[in-house]
Amino acid sequence: MHTADCAIVRALREPAGLVHASAGEWDVIIRQGRRADLLARLYWTLEHTRVLNALPDAWRAHLVSAQVIARKQASAVKWEVRKICQALANIGTPLILLKGAAYCVSGLTASQGRVFSDVDIMVPKACIDQVEAALKLHGWVATQHDAYDQRYYRTWMHEIPPLMHLKRQSVIDVHHAILPETARLKPDPADLLSAAQAIPGEPGLFTLAPADMVLHSASHLFCGEFEHGLRDLSDIDLLLREFGLIDGFWEELVPRAQHLDLARPLYYALRWAVQLFATPVPPSVLRELDKCTRPSAPLATLMNALLQRALAPDHASCRDALSAPARGLLYARAHWLRMPAHLLAYHLAHKALFPPVRQRIK
């Protein structure tokens, strides 16, 4: 099944049609939405388009339940961010929120119906040791105890190993860049930090600039894995709709992507946002991307076949015989984009010979 034909995608794109949906259609929408972490976003979409109250109580109850969970998570994220600020108060470094936490604390539309698994922050690499030490003093501990994994993160990656709070079990990912240092694409963290914008009413808290926020989300999705692919693409859709109203945003986006070496992820992000969510991207922007970074015809055909499966919810109603191979190939591609061949071979050999042992944090 093509992703555009998935029930949850059609529901988000054409919410008015749900008024006449059958019980069987609703059953599939709810199952797909739950797998894709998009049920709460569907609630917001239906409420925003004034369709929610026209739905039968039986189906609305599932959406309300998902929205209650999303609101609880949003409240928890804001609380966690306050605790992080307290922990880092004496370091004097700007604290940049990334992805879901940034959407939530800055009140962006992309925070609506958003669910979270952790809090992502970005700080200058020069401050990373101080930041880690301060967080540990306030109850966060490392989740990776294997010596190889510690070296993997600290030598090659764009973040330190995730930290989990001993009492609250909340997880923080502390970044000093948005892609690994060994990655083929190399956006300069200094450029991102210098363009960051303060969050009104939140002293010491920043987000990436609007164009950079879109580019980070695009690179995270299309240079990474697709476990939350459809949810992340929905984020991109909402970011583009909101930021597209800012004067100069569309004119700046492609040049900024080229400057940061992220034109190709942006190409995929805009194409698929338009295809699945009818995102109103100006045709001139798509043409500009075509000129500077359009993939070759064979590569475009292959990526289209892979992405139409990987972006679909991981649910039986969206799978075909090629879904698992497609996800596997994109998983391999993500690692290929992160590391040069010799390092990737070494990493995979180590993981094959010494599989990780799950450890409990006490």
C-alpha positions, 0 to 999 in steps of 0.5 A: 500500500502506498503511504498516501492511501493509509487510513491515518494519512487520509484522515489527517489530510481530509478530516471532514470525510471522517464524519461519514466513515464506517465502523470498519474504517474507524477501526483501521484509523485508530489502529494505524494512528496508535502505531504511528503516535498520531492519534492525539494529532488527529484529535487536534486536527479534528478539533481545529477543523470543527469536525470532532463534535460531529463524530460518534462517541465510540470513536471520539473516546479513543481520540480523547484518551490519546489527547489526555496522554499527549497533554500529560506528556507536554506538561511533563516535558515543560516540568523537565525543561525547568529542572534542566534549566535549574541544573545548568543555571551556573554554567552560563551556556545557552540551552537550545531545545530541539524537536518535540521539546522545542515545539512544546515550550515555544508553543508551536503548532507542531506541539499539538498532539505531539507525544514524546519519548525524551527531551533533546537539548543542544549546547556548545561542544566546549561545554559538553563536559560541564553540562554532563557533570551538572546534570549528573549532580542533579540526578541524571545518570548514564544509560550506556555502561558498555565501554565501546558504546561510551566511546562510540558516542563520545568519539563519533556521534553528535551527542553524549550517551542518553541520561536518565533521571534516577527518580523520574526516569526521564531521558535527556539527549544532550547534543553538540551537533545535529548529525554525527561528526563522521556523517557525510553531510556536515552542517556546522554546529556553530552556524546553528548556535549563532542563529538560534532564537530566544524563546519569549518568556523563557529566560536562557532557553532557545530554539533553532531558527525557523529554517534550521528547525525544519532542516534539523527535523528533515535531516533527523528523518531522512538521514536516520531511521523511520521508527516515527517517520510519519509522525516526524513528517507530520511535524515538518508539515505543521512547521512549514505551514506555520513558518511559511507565514513568516516574511522571507522564510521560503526565500531563505530556506533552500539557500540555508539548506545549501549552506548547511549541506542539508539540501538533499534531506530538505528535498525529500522532506518537502516532496513527501510533505506535499505528497502525503499532507498537501503541504502548501510549498511554493512551486518555486521552492520545489523547482529550486531544490530540483536544480540544486539537489534532485537525485538521479532517476534510478536513485529517485525511483529506488528512494520512492519505493523505499520511502512509500513503505517506510513512512507508512505506520508499522501496521499490518494494514499498511505492509506488503511483502517489500515493507520489511526489506525497505525498512532494512535498506533504509536502516543500512542507508542511515548507518552508511550516511553516518559513518565512512565505510571502514568505521561502519564495518568495524562498528557492525562487526563489534555489534555482531560479535559483542551484542549489547547486554540490557542493564537496569538502572538502580 
